[in-house]
């Protein structure tokens, strides 16, 4: 398997540099009226959330987010973000056109289906409505909006801590053929690995620990997006490194914003 060229163009928080140079200062993390990190679908994009500011999330003042990606309008576009509910925060009842994906990172995420603790992976297809909230401890979640299209796709609530690791160090959360073309899994990042380019591109969110690649250091909560022609070489990882990996979802990154 082959990895990407060291000269591949890389985006750090939306600012273009050449890998493996040091990261450039982050650009404004809100983007413009058309989106954020949507114009560079053929580049590697790397986002370190520590360089981003928490922003109020629309109608809920006690819910804040750090956007990694947005394609479309401010409050109704396709979004990938880190979201923080402050203690006892709640969000008004709302639908999810083209679906929603959530990984609970810390605390408790509550909705009509119950209390979802750290490690829970939620998939909510089109047609689902909820009024989420949290308790006195607040929560931290990773969220994708409008990237799980189709009312026939399965709704899931998976406590990932209860899933066994397979022989490749993966926990499969959903696979291509379950109403879509993308695959998503948790990956126990090894100290050394070579990920070949994959059709439809690859997104990597660092859930725990950290790892190093030819593109630099990837700390906890950082996000990487690799186009179809680019692989990744792991050159070191902490013993507790775990990543959420999504493959085959490049259609979500492309302009113009429209229903998938």
N, C-alpha and C positions, 0 to 999 in steps of 0.2 A: 504494500500500500504506500501511496505517496502523500506527502504533506505539502503545504503551501510554500511558495517561494519566499525567501527572506525579504525580498523587495516588494512584497504585496502591499498595496495601499491599505492603511489602517485608519480608522476613525476612533479617536479618543474623546468621548463625550461630545461627539459631533464635529471635532476639529481634525482635519486630515493631516497625517504625518506618514512617514515611511517607517515600516517595521524594520528592525527592532529598536529604533530610536526611543529616547525617553518620551513619556507622554507630554503632549502640549497642554497649555492651560485650557480648562473646559470652556466651551461656548455656553451661551445662555441656555439653560436646561428646559425652557418652555417652548423653544422653537418659534414658529410663526403661525399665521392663521391656517396654513396648509398642513403643518405637522412638524415632527421632530425626528431626525434620523430616518426619514422616508425617502430622501432623494439619493441616497448612497447605497442602493441595494446590491451593487456589484463590489462594494468594499467591505473589508473587515471592520466591524464596529465594536469598540470596547468601552464600557461605561463603568466607572467607579462611583458608586452612590455617595461615598464620603465627600465627593467634590460637588454634589448637588444639594440644593436647599429643599426643605420640606415646604410644600405649597398646599394651601387649603383646597379641599376637594369639593368644589361646587356648592351644593345645598347643605352640606354638613360641615360646620366650622371645626368640629373636634375630630374630623377625619382628614388626614393629610397624605400626600403622595409625592413620590419622586418618579417622574416619568423617564423611562429609558427610550421609549419609542412611541410616536403618535403619527397616524396617517389619517387625516381628515379633521373635522371641526374639533374645537377645544373640548367640549363636553359630550360629544356624540360620535367621535371618531374611533378608529381602531387603536388600542392603547396597550402597552406593556409597562407595568409600573410596580414599584414597591409602595405599599399602603400601610399607614399607621393609624389605628383607632386609639385615641386617648381614653383614659378610664371612663367607663360608662357611656361611651359615645354610641350613637346610632345613626343610621342612614335611612331616609324616607323610602317608602315602598316604591320599587321601580322594576321595569322589565329589563330583559337582556337580549335585544336583537342580535342575531348571529352568535349568541352564546357568551359564556364566561368560564374562565378557569381560575382556580384559586389554590395556592399551597399555603397552609397555615404554618408560619415560621416560629411564632412565639405567642403565648397567651391563648385566649379562647375567642373563636369567631362563632357568633350565634345567628341562627336564622330559623325559619319555620320548621326545619327538619331536626333541629336540636343544637347541641353545643359541640363544636368542632375544635378539638385540641391540637396542639403543635404536632405537625407531621401529617395532618389530614389533607388529602388532595380532593378537590371538588370540581366536578364538571357539571355545568348547568346549560342545557341546550336552549335554543330559541323557544319562546313561549313561557319560560320560567320567570316568576316574579318573587321577590323577597324583600324583607325589611331588616337588613342585617344590623347587628349590634355587638357589643362586647360587655364584659363585666368590669369590676373595679381595677382589674389588673391591666386592661387594655390589650391590644394585640398588634402583631406585625404580620402582614401577608404579602405574597407575591401574586400579582393579578394580571391576566390577559383578558381584554374585552374585545368582542366582535371578531374572535379568531377561532371560534368553534361553531361554524355555521351548520344549519340544517336541523329542523325540528325532530327528525328521526334519529339523531345521534343519541347515544345512551346518556342518561344522567348517572353520575357516580359520586360516591362519598367513600373514599378509600383511606383507612388509617395505614399509612405506609410502614409504620413501625412493625406492623403485623405481617408484612410480606417478607418472604425469604429472598436473599440474594441468589441469583442464578450463577451458573458457572462462569459467566462473563462479568460478574460484578454489577449486575443490573437488577432493577425492580421495574418491570413493565407496567405502566399505568394505563396506556391505551395504545393500540396498534393500528397501522394503516389497514383499512377495510372495515373499521367500526364506524362507517358513515362518512369517513374522510380519507385523506391521502397522507396525513402526517402520523408520526409515531412519537410517543413521549415516554421517558423512563428516568428513574433515578440511577445514577452511576457512581459507584465507589471508585473515585479517581486513584489510579495506581501511581507509583513513583515514576514510572516510565511507560509511555504509550504513544502510539501513532494512530491518529484518526484520519482515515482517508476522506477525500472529498465525497459528499453525498448529494445525490440528485434532490433538488429542492432546498438545499442549504441546511444549516444547523444553528440552533441557538443553545447557549450554555449559560445557566444561572447557577452561581456557587451558593449552595444551600448551607454548607458547613465547611470549616477549615479553609484551606487555600491551596493553590497549585501554581506552577510556573510553566509557561510555554515559550515558544520562540517570539511571541508577541509581548512578553513581560510577565509580571506577577499579577495573579488574579485572586484578590482577597475575598473573604466572605461577603456575600450579597452583590458581588460584581456580575456583570452581564456581558456576554460575548455573542456576536452574530457573524457567522461565516457563510459567504455565498457558495453556490454549488461547486465552484472550481477550486475551493480552498479547504485544505485539511488543517489539522492541528497536531503538534508534537508536544506531549507532556514531558517536561524535563525535570520535574520534581514535584512532590505533593506532601502535605502534612498527613499524618496517619488518619486523621478524622475527615479528610476531604471527601465531600459528597456534592455532586452537581445534578441539577435537573436539566436533562437534555431533550431537545425537541428537534426532530428531523423531518424535512419535507414540507415545510410551511412557508416557503419563499413567496407564495402568492400573496400572503398577508403584507409583505413589505412593499409591494409594487404599486405604483401609481397607474391610473388615478384611483382614488378611494371609491370603492363601489362594493356592492354585495358580492360575496364570493360564490 
